[in-house]
């Protein structure tokens, strides 16, 4: 064996170790940006793997940080295997979304039309999932859309959910208009 072949193999091994170490360091801090950490509701295995973690579907809940009284639930596939376990697997873009009114709706501040409500990384560096919020002022309905994007190109896979701004119980008489809170 030549010293050149040994050097190339050592270089590849070193690169893999550096990437694995980077993944372990960056993984805990790369999860969310716009809202708090989502609440895991449950996971369900979809693909069995003998010696490594299974592929799963995971359902999470997250409260809208700018609008009291609205929560969204989303289901995402989570890759198993050793790459998934280490946080190196690129997750697929299939994400479903449902948002509902869970109490009296109160807008905390002005919001941007199509602004981020929640973001989460779906791969180590390049892909992220985003839930964005908008207002259909004509119908007084909040509209949420989830999609994923990559550094180079995005994904056409998306899901939309709407939440009509309505009174919550007999004591809730002041219905706010979402159009009054759009920048």
Number of C-alpha atoms within 10 A of each C-alpha: 5 6 8 9 10 10 11 11 12 12 12 11 12 12 12 12 12 12 14 16 13 13 17 14 11 14 16 10 9 15 17 17 15 17 17 15 16 18 12 14 12 11 16 13 15 14 14 13 13 8 8 13 17 20 19 17 17 16 20 17 19 19 22 20 16 17 18 16 18 21 18 22 18 20 19 20 21 22 23 22 19 15 14 18 14 15 21 20 17 18 21 16 22 17 18 19 22 18 22 17 19 13 15 20 22 17 16 11 12 13 21 14 16 15 14 20 25 23 21 19 20 27 20 20 14 13 22 22 23 23 25 20 23 21 24 16 14 9 12 18 18 23 18 23 21 25 22 24 18 15 9 7 10 13 13 11 14 17 16 16 16 19 19 16 21 18 16 16 9 6 8 12 11 12 14 16 21 24 19 14 16 15 9
